[in-house]
Each structure stands twice: as C-alpha cells, then as structure tokens.
C-alpha cells in the first residue's frame, strides 16, 4: 500500500509514493517531499493522503514529523491525512 493520494470518494489515484516502504517516518518524508515539489499541480478539492504503515520493531519514541509548511499545503488543497496501521 504505502502512500496513496487520491480524490476523496473516488478510486482516482493521483500519486503512489514510497512503494514498498512500510515505515511511517520515511513515508512522512516522502509525502512532504511530494507536497513541497508539487503543490501547484492540484486544484483545491477533497483529497485523501492514505499512509499505510506498520509499527517499527522495538520502536520506543521519536518518529515522524510533518512540517507546518507541508500541513499548510495540505490545508489549502483540502488533503485529509489517513494513517492506516497494518499488522505484520
């Protein structure tokens, strides 16, 4: 799964990021990079960024950080962030 960006309520996928990567920190980095390099390619609408991740083995803190700039872009474009946790 890792990251799909799609139009809310449809199966139309706009991007498939971090394919094969199931770790949340690197997926957040990939999503942020995509947002910062492609923000003007989308018109404001209703979108979903769905991150499918698994819990890191022996995780005990730290993790993913989404910058205010990336969150601002998501807000302007109408992108909701789904965090889909999967078991091993």
Chimera marker file (.cmm) of the C-alpha trace (Angstrom):
<marker_set name="trace">
<marker id="1" x="0.000" y="0.000" z="0.000" r="1" g="1" b="0" radius="0.5"/>
<marker id="2" x="2.263" y="2.562" z="1.442" r="1" g="1" b="0" radius="0.5"/>
<marker id="3" x="1.008" y="6.021" z="0.328" r="1" g="1" b="0" radius="0.5"/>
<marker id="4" x="-1.867" y="6.778" z="-1.999" r="1" g="1" b="0" radius="0.5"/>
<marker id="5" x="-3.029" y="10.299" z="-2.694" r="1" g="1" b="0" radius="0.5"/>
<marker id="6" x="-6.498" y="10.193" z="-4.219" r="1" g="1" b="0" radius="0.5"/>
<marker id="7" x="-9.669" y="12.142" z="-4.774" r="1" g="1" b="0" radius="0.5"/>
<marker id="8" x="-11.994" y="11.650" z="-1.795" r="1" g="1" b="0" radius="0.5"/>
<marker id="9" x="-14.930" y="9.418" z="-2.653" r="1" g="1" b="0" radius="0.5"/>
<marker id="10" x="-13.417" y="8.000" z="-5.834" r="1" g="1" b="0" radius="0.5"/>
<marker id="11" x="-10.836" y="5.451" z="-6.813" r="1" g="1" b="0" radius="0.5"/>
<marker id="12" x="-8.859" y="8.027" z="-8.790" r="1" g="1" b="0" radius="0.5"/>
<marker id="13" x="-5.254" y="7.863" z="-7.558" r="1" g="1" b="0" radius="0.5"/>
<marker id="14" x="-3.152" y="10.971" z="-8.087" r="1" g="1" b="0" radius="0.5"/>
<marker id="15" x="0.085" y="9.619" z="-6.644" r="1" g="1" b="0" radius="0.5"/>
<marker id="16" x="1.568" y="6.396" z="-5.269" r="1" g="1" b="0" radius="0.5"/>
<marker id="17" x="4.548" y="7.220" z="-3.072" r="1" g="1" b="0" radius="0.5"/>
<marker id="18" x="7.099" y="5.237" z="-1.043" r="1" g="1" b="0" radius="0.5"/>
<marker id="19" x="6.116" y="1.979" z="-2.705" r="1" g="1" b="0" radius="0.5"/>
<marker id="20" x="7.331" y="-0.981" z="-0.651" r="1" g="1" b="0" radius="0.5"/>
<marker id="21" x="8.212" y="1.216" z="2.355" r="1" g="1" b="0" radius="0.5"/>
<marker id="22" x="6.081" y="0.459" z="5.422" r="1" g="1" b="0" radius="0.5"/>
<marker id="23" x="7.837" y="2.744" z="7.955" r="1" g="1" b="0" radius="0.5"/>
<marker id="24" x="5.942" y="5.875" z="8.968" r="1" g="1" b="0" radius="0.5"/>
<marker id="25" x="8.933" y="8.258" z="9.351" r="1" g="1" b="0" radius="0.5"/>
<marker id="26" x="10.203" y="7.690" z="5.807" r="1" g="1" b="0" radius="0.5"/>
<marker id="27" x="6.664" y="7.807" z="4.411" r="1" g="1" b="0" radius="0.5"/>
<marker id="28" x="6.071" y="11.193" z="6.041" r="1" g="1" b="0" radius="0.5"/>
<marker id="29" x="9.332" y="12.371" z="4.422" r="1" g="1" b="0" radius="0.5"/>
<marker id="30" x="8.144" y="11.110" z="1.017" r="1" g="1" b="0" radius="0.5"/>
<marker id="31" x="4.739" y="12.772" z="1.414" r="1" g="1" b="0" radius="0.5"/>
<marker id="32" x="6.323" y="16.044" z="2.490" r="1" g="1" b="0" radius="0.5"/>
<marker id="33" x="8.769" y="15.993" z="-0.426" r="1" g="1" b="0" radius="0.5"/>
<marker id="34" x="5.862" y="15.368" z="-2.828" r="1" g="1" b="0" radius="0.5"/>
<marker id="35" x="3.806" y="18.190" z="-1.293" r="1" g="1" b="0" radius="0.5"/>
<marker id="36" x="6.673" y="20.685" z="-1.413" r="1" g="1" b="0" radius="0.5"/>
<marker id="37" x="7.596" y="19.872" z="-5.014" r="1" g="1" b="0" radius="0.5"/>
<marker id="38" x="4.054" y="19.528" z="-6.459" r="1" g="1" b="0" radius="0.5"/>
<marker id="39" x="1.732" y="21.897" z="-4.555" r="1" g="1" b="0" radius="0.5"/>
<marker id="40" x="0.582" y="23.846" z="-7.592" r="1" g="1" b="0" radius="0.5"/>
<marker id="41" x="-0.285" y="20.790" z="-9.701" r="1" g="1" b="0" radius="0.5"/>
<marker id="42" x="-3.593" y="20.277" z="-7.864" r="1" g="1" b="0" radius="0.5"/>
<marker id="43" x="-6.636" y="22.498" z="-7.637" r="1" g="1" b="0" radius="0.5"/>
<marker id="44" x="-8.189" y="22.789" z="-4.165" r="1" g="1" b="0" radius="0.5"/>
<marker id="45" x="-10.738" y="19.980" z="-3.726" r="1" g="1" b="0" radius="0.5"/>
<marker id="46" x="-11.302" y="16.998" z="-1.419" r="1" g="1" b="0" radius="0.5"/>
<marker id="47" x="-8.318" y="14.656" z="-1.364" r="1" g="1" b="0" radius="0.5"/>
<marker id="48" x="-7.021" y="11.871" z="0.843" r="1" g="1" b="0" radius="0.5"/>
<marker id="49" x="-3.392" y="11.009" z="1.554" r="1" g="1" b="0" radius="0.5"/>
<marker id="50" x="-3.533" y="7.474" z="2.982" r="1" g="1" b="0" radius="0.5"/>
<marker id="51" x="-0.329" y="6.265" z="4.630" r="1" g="1" b="0" radius="0.5"/>
<marker id="52" x="-0.267" y="2.506" z="5.206" r="1" g="1" b="0" radius="0.5"/>
<marker id="53" x="2.389" y="1.661" z="7.775" r="1" g="1" b="0" radius="0.5"/>
<marker id="54" x="3.463" y="-0.990" z="10.256" r="1" g="1" b="0" radius="0.5"/>
<marker id="55" x="4.815" y="-0.334" z="13.717" r="1" g="1" b="0" radius="0.5"/>
<marker id="56" x="8.606" y="-0.343" z="13.776" r="1" g="1" b="0" radius="0.5"/>
<marker id="57" x="10.093" y="-3.272" z="15.641" r="1" g="1" b="0" radius="0.5"/>
<marker id="58" x="11.380" y="-2.134" z="19.043" r="1" g="1" b="0" radius="0.5"/>
<marker id="59" x="10.084" y="1.417" z="18.471" r="1" g="1" b="0" radius="0.5"/>
<marker id="60" x="10.320" y="3.450" z="21.652" r="1" g="1" b="0" radius="0.5"/>
<marker id="61" x="9.853" y="7.070" z="20.683" r="1" g="1" b="0" radius="0.5"/>
<marker id="62" x="10.854" y="9.516" z="18.056" r="1" g="1" b="0" radius="0.5"/>
<marker id="63" x="9.163" y="9.045" z="14.729" r="1" g="1" b="0" radius="0.5"/>
<marker id="64" x="7.636" y="11.138" z="12.017" r="1" g="1" b="0" radius="0.5"/>
<marker id="65" x="7.302" y="14.913" z="11.887" r="1" g="1" b="0" radius="0.5"/>
<marker id="66" x="5.159" y="16.727" z="9.322" r="1" g="1" b="0" radius="0.5"/>
<marker id="67" x="6.290" y="20.335" z="8.914" r="1" g="1" b="0" radius="0.5"/>
<marker id="68" x="3.955" y="23.322" z="9.246" r="1" g="1" b="0" radius="0.5"/>
<marker id="69" x="4.681" y="24.165" z="5.590" r="1" g="1" b="0" radius="0.5"/>
<marker id="70" x="3.501" y="20.715" z="4.430" r="1" g="1" b="0" radius="0.5"/>
<marker id="71" x="0.432" y="20.908" z="6.689" r="1" g="1" b="0" radius="0.5"/>
<marker id="72" x="-0.368" y="24.344" z="5.261" r="1" g="1" b="0" radius="0.5"/>
<marker id="73" x="-0.228" y="22.982" z="1.705" r="1" g="1" b="0" radius="0.5"/>
<marker id="74" x="-2.492" y="20.098" z="2.714" r="1" g="1" b="0" radius="0.5"/>
<marker id="75" x="-4.949" y="22.540" z="4.260" r="1" g="1" b="0" radius="0.5"/>
<marker id="76" x="-5.005" y="24.808" z="1.197" r="1" g="1" b="0" radius="0.5"/>
<marker id="77" x="-5.555" y="21.876" z="-1.154" r="1" g="1" b="0" radius="0.5"/>
<marker id="78" x="-8.100" y="20.092" z="1.045" r="1" g="1" b="0" radius="0.5"/>
<marker id="79" x="-5.992" y="16.977" z="1.707" r="1" g="1" b="0" radius="0.5"/>
<marker id="80" x="-7.053" y="14.812" z="4.657" r="1" g="1" b="0" radius="0.5"/>
<marker id="81" x="-4.355" y="12.592" z="6.168" r="1" g="1" b="0" radius="0.5"/>
<marker id="82" x="-5.304" y="8.998" z="6.912" r="1" g="1" b="0" radius="0.5"/>
<marker id="83" x="-2.895" y="6.899" z="8.990" r="1" g="1" b="0" radius="0.5"/>
<marker id="84" x="-3.648" y="3.233" z="8.263" r="1" g="1" b="0" radius="0.5"/>
<marker id="85" x="-1.794" y="0.912" z="10.609" r="1" g="1" b="0" radius="0.5"/>
<marker id="86" x="-1.241" y="-2.676" z="9.467" r="1" g="1" b="0" radius="0.5"/>
<marker id="87" x="-0.025" y="-5.674" z="11.429" r="1" g="1" b="0" radius="0.5"/>
<marker id="88" x="2.931" y="-7.765" z="10.362" r="1" g="1" b="0" radius="0.5"/>
<link id1="1" id2="2" r="1" g="1" b="0" radius="0.2"/>
<link id1="2" id2="3" r="1" g="1" b="0" radius="0.2"/>
<link id1="3" id2="4" r="1" g="1" b="0" radius="0.2"/>
<link id1="4" id2="5" r="1" g="1" b="0" radius="0.2"/>
<link id1="5" id2="6" r="1" g="1" b="0" radius="0.2"/>
<link id1="6" id2="7" r="1" g="1" b="0" radius="0.2"/>
<link id1="7" id2="8" r="1" g="1" b="0" radius="0.2"/>
<link id1="8" id2="9" r="1" g="1" b="0" radius="0.2"/>
<link id1="9" id2="10" r="1" g="1" b="0" radius="0.2"/>
<link id1="10" id2="11" r="1" g="1" b="0" radius="0.2"/>
<link id1="11" id2="12" r="1" g="1" b="0" radius="0.2"/>
<link id1="12" id2="13" r="1" g="1" b="0" radius="0.2"/>
<link id1="13" id2="14" r="1" g="1" b="0" radius="0.2"/>
<link id1="14" id2="15" r="1" g="1" b="0" radius="0.2"/>
<link id1="15" id2="16" r="1" g="1" b="0" radius="0.2"/>
<link id1="16" id2="17" r="1" g="1" b="0" radius="0.2"/>
<link id1="17" id2="18" r="1" g="1" b="0" radius="0.2"/>
<link id1="18" id2="19" r="1" g="1" b="0" radius="0.2"/>
<link id1="19" id2="20" r="1" g="1" b="0" radius="0.2"/>
<link id1="20" id2="21" r="1" g="1" b="0" radius="0.2"/>
<link id1="21" id2="22" r="1" g="1" b="0" radius="0.2"/>
<link id1="22" id2="23" r="1" g="1" b="0" radius="0.2"/>
<link id1="23" id2="24" r="1" g="1" b="0" radius="0.2"/>
<link id1="24" id2="25" r="1" g="1" b="0" radius="0.2"/>
<link id1="25" id2="26" r="1" g="1" b="0" radius="0.2"/>
<link id1="26" id2="27" r="1" g="1" b="0" radius="0.2"/>
<link id1="27" id2="28" r="1" g="1" b="0" radius="0.2"/>
<link id1="28" id2="29" r="1" g="1" b="0" radius="0.2"/>
<link id1="29" id2="30" r="1" g="1" b="0" radius="0.2"/>
<link id1="30" id2="31" r="1" g="1" b="0" radius="0.2"/>
<link id1="31" id2="32" r="1" g="1" b="0" radius="0.2"/>
<link id1="32" id2="33" r="1" g="1" b="0" radius="0.2"/>
<link id1="33" id2="34" r="1" g="1" b="0" radius="0.2"/>
<link id1="34" id2="35" r="1" g="1" b="0" radius="0.2"/>
<link id1="35" id2="36" r="1" g="1" b="0" radius="0.2"/>
<link id1="36" id2="37" r="1" g="1" b="0" radius="0.2"/>
<link id1="37" id2="38" r="1" g="1" b="0" radius="0.2"/>
<link id1="38" id2="39" r="1" g="1" b="0" radius="0.2"/>
<link id1="39" id2="40" r="1" g="1" b="0" radius="0.2"/>
<link id1="40" id2="41" r="1" g="1" b="0" radius="0.2"/>
<link id1="41" id2="42" r="1" g="1" b="0" radius="0.2"/>
<link id1="42" id2="43" r="1" g="1" b="0" radius="0.2"/>
<link id1="43" id2="44" r="1" g="1" b="0" radius="0.2"/>
<link id1="44" id2="45" r="1" g="1" b="0" radius="0.2"/>
<link id1="45" id2="46" r="1" g="1" b="0" radius="0.2"/>
<link id1="46" id2="47" r="1" g="1" b="0" radius="0.2"/>
<link id1="47" id2="48" r="1" g="1" b="0" radius="0.2"/>
<link id1="48" id2="49" r="1" g="1" b="0" radius="0.2"/>
<link id1="49" id2="50" r="1" g="1" b="0" radius="0.2"/>
<link id1="50" id2="51" r="1" g="1" b="0" radius="0.2"/>
<link id1="51" id2="52" r="1" g="1" b="0" radius="0.2"/>
<link id1="52" id2="53" r="1" g="1" b="0" radius="0.2"/>
<link id1="53" id2="54" r="1" g="1" b="0" radius="0.2"/>
<link id1="54" id2="55" r="1" g="1" b="0" radius="0.2"/>
<link id1="55" id2="56" r="1" g="1" b="0" radius="0.2"/>
<link id1="56" id2="57" r="1" g="1" b="0" radius="0.2"/>
<link id1="57" id2="58" r="1" g="1" b="0" radius="0.2"/>
<link id1="58" id2="59" r="1" g="1" b="0" radius="0.2"/>
<link id1="59" id2="60" r="1" g="1" b="0" radius="0.2"/>
<link id1="60" id2="61" r="1" g="1" b="0" radius="0.2"/>
<link id1="61" id2="62" r="1" g="1" b="0" radius="0.2"/>
<link id1="62" id2="63" r="1" g="1" b="0" radius="0.2"/>
<link id1="63" id2="64" r="1" g="1" b="0" radius="0.2"/>
<link id1="64" id2="65" r="1" g="1" b="0" radius="0.2"/>
<link id1="65" id2="66" r="1" g="1" b="0" radius="0.2"/>
<link id1="66" id2="67" r="1" g="1" b="0" radius="0.2"/>
<link id1="67" id2="68" r="1" g="1" b="0" radius="0.2"/>
<link id1="68" id2="69" r="1" g="1" b="0" radius="0.2"/>
<link id1="69" id2="70" r="1" g="1" b="0" radius="0.2"/>
<link id1="70" id2="71" r="1" g="1" b="0" radius="0.2"/>
<link id1="71" id2="72" r="1" g="1" b="0" radius="0.2"/>
<link id1="72" id2="73" r="1" g="1" b="0" radius="0.2"/>
<link id1="73" id2="74" r="1" g="1" b="0" radius="0.2"/>
<link id1="74" id2="75" r="1" g="1" b="0" radius="0.2"/>
<link id1="75" id2="76" r="1" g="1" b="0" radius="0.2"/>
<link id1="76" id2="77" r="1" g="1" b="0" radius="0.2"/>
<link id1="77" id2="78" r="1" g="1" b="0" radius="0.2"/>
<link id1="78" id2="79" r="1" g="1" b="0" radius="0.2"/>
<link id1="79" id2="80" r="1" g="1" b="0" radius="0.2"/>
<link id1="80" id2="81" r="1" g="1" b="0" radius="0.2"/>
<link id1="81" id2="82" r="1" g="1" b="0" radius="0.2"/>
<link id1="82" id2="83" r="1" g="1" b="0" radius="0.2"/>
<link id1="83" id2="84" r="1" g="1" b="0" radius="0.2"/>
<link id1="84" id2="85" r="1" g="1" b="0" radius="0.2"/>
<link id1="85" id2="86" r="1" g="1" b="0" radius="0.2"/>
<link id1="86" id2="87" r="1" g="1" b="0" radius="0.2"/>
<link id1="87" id2="88" r="1" g="1" b="0" radius="0.2"/>
</marker_set>
